[in-house]
Amino acid sequence: MDDLFYYNTCKRAVIHYGADHQIEKCKEELIELLNELNADIQFRRDEKIVDEIADVMIIINQMVLIF
């Protein structure tokens, strides 16, 4: 994906949903990743962890734009 396109997509998400909403979404995504990491100790759900890492990386980029 083109860096400028990705940046603009993140920026549009922040504008559309609002900074406060995306900050709350960030908290949710981090909790989901933490839960998957905790579950992985017992169940080895690597694909789910990769999905959650991707979600966190996207929302963290939005946090960079906000802060």
Helices and strands as residue ranges (DSSP letters): H 3-17, H 19-43, H 46-66
